[in-house]
Amino acid sequence: MGFDLVVLTGQRPADLATRWEEALAAQGLQVEIYPGFDLASSKGGFVPFRLDSAPRSLIGMDLTGPNVTGFELYADKREVTLTTRYPPLVAEVTMQCLGAATLAAITGGTYEDPQRGARYKGLDAIEAALEQIAKVVASAKPSAFIQHPFPGWAALGIDSASDPRTVEIGAVQTGDS
């Protein structure tokens, strides 16, 4: 069982990875998406991000250094689904919610929360994501505030020299494993 968010995308810019990092930075998340990320050729799976800093209000804790976090992502030509497991880790839900909201904003698309039966566009998507994050941070158990130190892309099985286009599920262990 997991938590899903869906983005019905509009136009997908060629520089999506860079624009996504910038949009997340504007929300306070200093991240680097894995080298070579390309939504157009993604086959689905875990999308890792290096998380360098984030406000305590968004992840419920102070980072002790760079962390690896992310979400599962499945895409077709129009729809992108971002998934995290349940029970969630706070940093993963934060990345998922703001990842979906900023992706919708970048592409001129719609942020859908099937759990609530709600759809949002533009700034309303960002506000909906921040509202969901606040609820998760406030209600999370101590086990949801786990940090996964970032070991480097090579240690995660990502060879930046070969410019990978997908990361298979299982290449990065998430959660309590």
Backbone as CSV, one residue per row, in Angstrom:
resi,resn,N_x,N_y,N_z,CA_x,CA_y,CA_z,C_x,C_y,C_z
1,MET,0.851,-1.173,0.000,0.000,0.000,0.000,0.892,1.229,0.000
2,GLY,0.470,2.244,-0.746,1.258,3.453,-0.828,0.384,4.677,-0.922
3,PHE,1.043,5.783,-1.076,0.405,7.086,-1.216,0.762,7.585,-2.606
4,ASP,-0.244,7.847,-3.442,-0.020,8.257,-4.818,-0.457,9.694,-5.042
5,LEU,0.283,10.379,-5.877,-0.111,11.672,-6.426,0.061,11.571,-7.935
6,VAL,-0.816,12.205,-8.668,-0.794,12.127,-10.120,-0.667,13.539,-10.684
7,VAL,0.177,13.673,-11.694,0.308,14.938,-12.405,-0.095,14.699,-13.855
8,LEU,-1.104,15.420,-14.298,-1.470,15.428,-15.710,-0.681,16.581,-16.309
9,THR,0.354,16.237,-17.051,1.284,17.254,-17.527,0.795,17.930,-18.791
10,GLY,1.246,19.153,-18.938,1.069,19.876,-20.190,2.359,19.688,-20.967
11,GLN,2.976,20.783,-21.345,4.227,20.725,-22.096,5.380,20.349,-21.165
12,ARG,6.196,19.391,-21.603,7.352,18.960,-20.831,8.621,19.558,-21.433
13,PRO,9.219,20.540,-20.756,10.399,21.192,-21.320,11.608,20.258,-21.360
14,ALA,12.491,20.499,-22.317,13.700,19.676,-22.466,14.596,19.775,-21.233
15,ASP,14.582,20.919,-20.571,15.424,21.120,-19.384,14.639,20.866,-18.094
16,LEU,13.758,19.891,-18.130,12.876,19.612,-16.993,13.644,19.353,-15.697
17,ALA,14.699,18.553,-15.728,15.434,18.229,-14.503,15.964,19.499,-13.834
18,THR,16.563,20.380,-14.610,17.100,21.631,-14.063,15.978,22.498,-13.521
19,ARG,14.916,22.631,-14.269,13.790,23.460,-13.813,13.131,22.869,-12.573
20,TRP,13.101,21.533,-12.477,12.518,20.879,-11.306,13.369,21.173,-10.071
21,GLU,14.677,21.054,-10.195,15.569,21.382,-9.068,15.377,22.836,-8.633
22,GLU,15.266,23.745,-9.594,15.077,25.165,-9.283,13.739,25.417,-8.598
23,ALA,12.692,24.752,-9.055,11.365,24.926,-8.454,11.335,24.382,-7.031
24,LEU,12.001,23.259,-6.810,12.081,22.711,-5.447,12.912,23.632,-4.554
25,ALA,13.979,24.217,-5.100,14.795,25.162,-4.333,13.965,26.378,-3.920
26,ALA,13.086,26.830,-4.788,12.222,27.965,-4.465,11.294,27.656,-3.291
27,GLN,11.051,26.363,-3.052,10.231,25.936,-1.910,11.083,25.598,-0.682
28,GLY,12.395,25.754,-0.795,13.283,25.532,0.342,14.041,24.216,0.321
29,LEU,13.839,23.399,-0.712,14.524,22.112,-0.803,15.718,22.227,-1.751
30,GLN,16.911,22.141,-1.198,18.123,22.167,-2.021,18.423,20.730,-2.410
31,VAL,18.175,20.403,-3.687,18.283,19.024,-4.150,19.081,18.932,-5.439
32,GLU,19.509,17.704,-5.718,20.057,17.340,-7.018,19.380,16.040,-7.409
33,ILE,18.677,16.056,-8.539,18.077,14.829,-9.052,19.199,13.990,-9.659
34,TYR,19.025,12.692,-9.722,20.128,11.853,-10.170,20.591,12.240,-11.572
35,PRO,21.897,12.158,-11.819,22.451,12.549,-13.114,21.823,11.763,-14.255
36,GLY,21.437,12.489,-15.279,20.871,11.856,-16.461,19.371,11.661,-16.421
37,PHE,18.693,12.150,-15.386,17.245,11.976,-15.320,16.588,12.566,-16.565
38,ASP,15.697,11.795,-17.167,14.964,12.235,-18.340,13.568,11.623,-18.278
39,LEU,12.580,12.439,-17.996,11.215,11.945,-17.854,10.720,11.271,-19.129
40,ALA,11.117,11.782,-20.275,10.636,11.239,-21.547,11.046,9.788,-21.764
41,SER,12.198,9.399,-21.244,12.655,8.023,-21.462,12.573,7.169,-20.197
42,SER,11.982,7.707,-19.159,11.876,6.968,-17.895,10.996,5.735,-18.062
43,LYS,11.478,4.618,-17.537,10.701,3.374,-17.559,9.994,3.151,-16.228
44,GLY,10.212,4.034,-15.291,9.589,3.919,-13.986,10.529,3.330,-12.969
45,GLY,10.257,3.619,-11.719,11.069,3.135,-10.621,11.392,4.252,-9.656
46,PHE,12.306,3.963,-8.765,12.686,4.930,-7.739,13.534,6.033,-8.362
47,VAL,13.160,7.273,-8.098,13.906,8.435,-8.581,14.605,9.051,-7.370
48,PRO,15.923,8.852,-7.263,16.634,9.396,-6.109,17.023,10.859,-6.293
49,PHE,16.982,11.568,-5.189,17.431,12.945,-5.103,18.455,13.035,-3.980
50,ARG,19.478,13.830,-4.199,20.374,14.216,-3.105,19.715,15.428,-2.459
51,LEU,19.412,15.331,-1.181,18.789,16.416,-0.422,19.857,17.037,0.461
52,ASP,20.267,18.257,0.115,21.327,18.937,0.866,20.796,19.757,2.025
53,SER,19.632,20.359,1.863,19.041,21.118,2.957,17.546,21.261,2.737
54,ALA,16.852,21.422,3.861,15.403,21.594,3.846,14.987,22.234,5.162
55,PRO,14.008,23.102,5.126,13.517,23.687,6.372,12.913,22.612,7.275
56,ARG,13.117,22.771,8.559,12.552,21.832,9.542,11.034,21.714,9.364
57,SER,10.377,22.789,8.973,8.918,22.765,8.793,8.490,21.795,7.685
58,LEU,9.403,21.504,6.749,9.055,20.603,5.647,9.423,19.152,5.898
59,ILE,10.400,18.896,6.763,10.794,17.503,6.987,10.783,17.112,8.466
60,GLY,10.462,18.046,9.331,10.283,17.728,10.741,11.553,17.414,11.509
61,MET,12.703,17.694,10.916,13.978,17.409,11.589,15.069,18.249,10.935
62,ASP,16.200,18.299,11.616,17.370,18.957,11.056,18.230,17.898,10.397
63,LEU,18.638,18.149,9.159,19.514,17.208,8.471,20.914,17.264,9.072
64,THR,21.544,16.117,9.173,22.905,16.049,9.701,23.937,16.087,8.579
65,GLY,23.485,16.156,7.356,24.335,16.194,6.169,23.488,15.848,4.970
66,PRO,24.099,15.762,3.795,23.325,15.382,2.616,22.671,14.015,2.801
67,ASN,21.451,13.904,2.313,20.684,12.661,2.400,20.228,12.242,1.020
68,VAL,19.905,10.958,0.883,19.249,10.477,-0.326,17.789,10.248,0.032
69,THR,16.921,10.731,-0.831,15.491,10.568,-0.663,14.870,10.539,-2.058
70,GLY,13.588,10.401,-2.131,12.926,10.393,-3.429,11.588,9.699,-3.368
71,PHE,11.165,9.201,-4.513,9.863,8.562,-4.637,9.898,7.686,-5.877
72,GLU,8.916,6.812,-6.003,8.771,6.049,-7.235,8.006,6.917,-8.222
73,LEU,8.384,6.807,-9.485,7.766,7.616,-10.527,7.453,6.725,-11.723
74,TYR,6.234,6.842,-12.210,5.796,6.105,-13.394,5.154,7.111,-14.334
75,ALA,5.563,7.092,-15.606,5.090,8.114,-16.529,4.698,7.519,-17.874
76,ASP,3.696,8.130,-18.459,3.400,7.895,-19.864,3.448,9.269,-20.544
77,LYS,2.883,9.407,-21.718,3.025,10.666,-22.448,2.339,11.845,-21.782
78,ARG,1.341,11.607,-20.964,0.588,12.713,-20.350,0.570,12.649,-18.824
79,GLU,0.548,11.451,-18.266,0.340,11.286,-16.830,1.621,10.817,-16.144
80,VAL,1.884,11.401,-14.985,3.023,11.007,-14.157,2.477,10.683,-12.770
81,THR,2.783,9.496,-12.267,2.367,9.100,-10.924,3.592,9.048,-10.031
82,LEU,3.513,9.729,-8.898,4.568,9.727,-7.889,4.040,8.964,-6.687
83,THR,4.794,7.985,-6.213,4.335,7.081,-5.163,5.362,6.985,-4.037
84,THR,4.866,6.952,-2.811,5.692,6.605,-1.654,4.977,5.490,-0.907
85,ARG,5.737,4.780,-0.112,5.181,3.644,0.629,4.388,4.137,1.837
86,TYR,3.673,3.234,2.438,2.956,3.536,3.670,3.359,2.505,4.711
87,PRO,3.686,2.882,5.930,3.743,4.255,6.431,4.916,5.015,5.826
88,PRO,4.713,6.290,5.590,5.716,7.070,4.869,6.855,7.571,5.752
89,LEU,7.968,7.846,5.102,9.034,8.626,5.722,8.758,10.077,5.368
90,VAL,8.916,10.961,6.319,8.543,12.352,6.115,9.297,12.985,4.946
91,ALA,10.597,12.770,4.853,11.365,13.386,3.761,10.870,12.902,2.402
92,GLU,10.487,11.638,2.293,9.987,11.114,1.024,8.640,11.731,0.655
93,VAL,7.757,11.872,1.625,6.456,12.486,1.347,6.637,13.952,0.956
94,THR,7.547,14.636,1.619,7.822,16.028,1.264,8.306,16.132,-0.174
95,MET,9.246,15.268,-0.547,9.742,15.271,-1.920,8.623,14.922,-2.901
96,GLN,7.804,13.960,-2.545,6.707,13.541,-3.424,5.692,14.674,-3.605
97,CYS,5.229,15.258,-2.502,4.204,16.301,-2.591,4.709,17.529,-3.340
98,LEU,5.871,18.044,-2.932,6.393,19.213,-3.626,6.906,18.847,-5.016
99,GLY,7.377,17.619,-5.183,7.776,17.168,-6.512,6.602,17.182,-7.475
100,ALA,5.470,16.666,-7.043,4.273,16.649,-7.895,3.758,18.056,-8.154
101,ALA,3.696,18.873,-7.115,3.165,20.236,-7.277,4.047,21.078,-8.196
102,THR,5.356,20.978,-8.018,6.254,21.767,-8.867,6.284,21.213,-10.289
103,LEU,6.177,19.903,-10.458,6.109,19.322,-11.796,4.861,19.826,-12.519
104,ALA,3.746,19.872,-11.810,2.515,20.400,-12.403,2.700,21.865,-12.805
105,ALA,3.333,22.649,-11.948,3.542,24.067,-12.250,4.466,24.248,-13.454
106,ILE,5.552,23.491,-13.508,6.525,23.606,-14.602,5.893,23.251,-15.938
107,THR,5.062,22.226,-15.945,4.497,21.736,-17.214,3.140,22.357,-17.553
108,GLY,2.633,23.213,-16.670,1.306,23.774,-16.901,0.217,22.736,-16.717
109,GLY,0.511,21.749,-15.876,-0.403,20.634,-15.676,-1.243,20.746,-14.426
110,THR,-1.804,19.601,-14.043,-2.706,19.507,-12.894,-2.153,18.516,-11.876
111,TYR,-2.189,18.894,-10.609,-1.774,18.073,-9.476,-3.036,17.403,-8.951
112,GLU,-3.044,16.079,-8.934,-4.216,15.346,-8.458,-3.854,14.525,-7.230
113,ASP,-4.696,14.625,-6.226,-4.546,13.832,-5.012,-5.735,12.872,-4.960
114,PRO,-5.547,11.628,-5.446,-6.666,10.678,-5.483,-7.228,10.341,-4.104
115,GLN,-6.389,10.417,-3.063,-6.859,10.121,-1.714,-7.923,11.123,-1.276
116,ARG,-7.784,12.361,-1.697,-8.737,13.419,-1.348,-9.779,13.641,-2.438
117,GLY,-9.539,13.082,-3.624,-10.423,13.342,-4.753,-10.337,14.792,-5.189
118,ALA,-9.122,15.378,-5.125,-8.957,16.803,-5.408,-7.940,17.029,-6.521
119,ARG,-8.141,18.138,-7.253,-7.236,18.562,-8.323,-6.869,20.018,-8.098
120,TYR,-5.599,20.342,-8.411,-5.112,21.701,-8.214,-4.211,22.104,-9.371
121,LYS,-4.141,23.412,-9.614,-3.243,23.963,-10.634,-2.459,25.122,-10.013
122,GLY,-1.299,25.389,-10.585,-0.512,26.561,-10.210,-0.202,26.656,-8.733
123,LEU,-0.381,27.856,-8.184,-0.076,28.091,-6.770,-0.971,27.269,-5.846
124,ASP,-2.173,26.938,-6.288,-3.051,26.091,-5.476,-2.435,24.708,-5.276
125,ALA,-1.700,24.220,-6.284,-1.027,22.922,-6.154,0.064,22.995,-5.094
126,ILE,0.835,24.069,-5.091,1.887,24.246,-4.075,1.259,24.320,-2.686
127,GLU,0.186,25.084,-2.546,-0.487,25.204,-1.250,-1.047,23.863,-0.782
128,ALA,-1.637,23.083,-1.688,-2.157,21.763,-1.333,-1.026,20.844,-0.880
129,ALA,0.123,20.910,-1.572,1.273,20.089,-1.194,1.769,20.483,0.197
130,LEU,1.898,21.772,0.446,2.380,22.240,1.756,1.405,21.863,2.872
131,GLU,0.114,21.893,2.583,-0.898,21.484,3.566,-0.755,19.993,3.903
132,GLN,-0.572,19.170,2.866,-0.395,17.728,3.082,0.881,17.456,3.881
133,ILE,1.951,18.145,3.541,3.224,17.970,4.254,3.063,18.339,5.720
134,ALA,2.404,19.444,6.010,2.201,19.868,7.403,1.442,18.802,8.189
135,LYS,0.436,18.190,7.571,-0.323,17.126,8.247,0.561,15.918,8.523
136,VAL,1.383,15.547,7.551,2.267,14.388,7.735,3.295,14.665,8.820
137,VAL,3.916,15.840,8.790,4.924,16.184,9.804,4.296,16.163,11.196
138,ALA,3.099,16.725,11.328,2.441,16.814,12.639,2.000,15.459,13.179
139,SER,1.673,14.529,12.296,1.122,13.247,12.757,2.110,12.080,12.680
140,ALA,3.293,12.324,12.170,4.245,11.231,11.960,4.782,10.667,13.272
141,LYS,5.015,9.365,13.255,5.642,8.686,14.391,7.148,8.917,14.315
142,PRO,7.860,8.736,15.419,9.318,8.942,15.400,10.033,8.137,14.319
143,SER,9.522,6.961,13.993,10.174,6.122,12.980,10.081,6.718,11.571
144,ALA,9.267,7.758,11.375,9.131,8.390,10.074,10.193,9.465,9.829
145,PHE,10.957,9.775,10.869,11.982,10.818,10.755,13.359,10.170,10.646
146,ILE,13.540,9.403,9.606,14.793,8.675,9.382,15.593,9.399,8.310
147,GLN,16.896,9.496,8.542,17.790,10.080,7.555,18.597,8.967,6.898
148,HIS,18.779,9.100,5.592,19.603,8.169,4.830,20.761,8.969,4.245
149,PRO,21.934,8.914,4.890,23.070,9.701,4.395,23.353,9.401,2.921
150,PHE,23.646,10.455,2.181,23.935,10.333,0.759,25.343,9.782,0.575
151,PRO,25.478,8.576,-0.026,26.799,7.963,-0.162,27.522,8.321,-1.459
152,GLY,26.876,9.090,-2.316,27.423,9.399,-3.638,26.663,8.621,-4.690
153,TRP,26.621,9.166,-5.902,25.851,8.523,-6.964,26.405,7.156,-7.321
154,ALA,27.722,7.017,-7.370,28.319,5.723,-7.736,27.922,4.632,-6.745
155,ALA,27.897,4.968,-5.461,27.515,3.984,-4.441,26.043,3.576,-4.572
156,LEU,25.265,4.419,-5.214,23.848,4.107,-5.445,23.640,3.372,-6.766
157,GLY,24.740,3.045,-7.432,24.636,2.319,-8.696,24.369,3.215,-9.885
158,ILE,24.639,4.503,-9.736,24.399,5.456,-10.815,25.750,5.948,-11.316
159,ASP,26.062,5.576,-12.540,27.314,5.966,-13.162,27.057,7.236,-13.948
160,SER,27.396,8.381,-13.372,27.096,9.647,-14.028,27.836,9.791,-15.353
161,ALA,28.931,9.069,-15.538,29.663,9.148,-16.799,28.872,8.526,-17.942
162,SER,28.041,7.518,-17.632,27.263,6.879,-18.693,25.901,7.528,-18.888
163,ASP,25.591,8.550,-18.079,24.360,9.309,-18.217,23.129,8.407,-18.239
164,PRO,22.839,7.709,-17.130,21.707,6.780,-17.100,20.375,7.505,-17.266
165,ARG,19.400,6.798,-17.785,18.082,7.385,-18.001,17.033,6.842,-17.047
166,THR,17.285,5.734,-16.384,16.327,5.205,-15.421,17.074,4.559,-14.279
167,VAL,16.421,4.452,-13.174,16.935,3.718,-12.028,15.899,2.669,-11.697
168,GLU,16.285,1.427,-11.724,15.348,0.353,-11.433,14.984,0.369,-9.951
169,ILE,13.764,-0.014,-9.653,13.359,-0.162,-8.265,14.289,-1.171,-7.634
170,GLY,14.750,-0.872,-6.444,15.668,-1.755,-5.757,17.108,-1.287,-5.875
171,ALA,17.390,-0.383,-6.813,18.740,0.146,-6.918,19.067,0.968,-5.688
172,VAL,18.047,1.537,-5.082,18.208,2.293,-3.853,17.203,1.730,-2.861
173,GLN,17.644,1.344,-1.719,16.731,0.860,-0.695,16.106,2.049,-0.016
174,THR,14.803,2.031,0.135,14.110,3.111,0.816,13.513,2.585,2.098
175,GLY,13.051,3.502,2.903,12.371,3.104,4.131,13.339,2.613,5.185
176,ASP,12.882,1.647,5.957,13.647,1.180,7.112,14.648,0.100,6.756
177,SER,14.813,-0.224,5.489,15.715,-1.313,5.107,17.152,-0.893,5.098
